[in-house]
Amino acid sequence: MTAPPLLVEVLLTAIAAAFLLAFVRIVIGRSLPDRVVAIDLMFTAAVAAAGLVCLASGRVVFLDVAVVIALISFVGTVAFAAYLERQYPGGGR
């Protein structure tokens, strides 16, 4: 099953806009957590793009790419949470 080309173009444009806005947030982010959330959004946009390309092309291999990107993103988020826990024990109260 493939998606209509116009729908794919519109959705890829929206994903690209989200990616660009997240990159801007990385550049002008006020704190490290702001930047990490922006990086997480970029990973999410990459997963969405891989899923959309899979839907548009009909090739299942892009789902594997999406899963790998999601796993890398998850590991990075957990590592950052562990870093914050070491920096601010007790939640920073």
VENUR-V421988 format. One line per field, one symbol per residue. burial: 1 if it has 16 or more other C-alpha atoms within 10 Angstrom, else 0. A space follows every 10 residues. Layout:
burial = ???
This chain:
burial = 0000000100 0100110110 0110110010 0000111111 1111111111 1111110000 0110110011 0010001000 0000000000 000
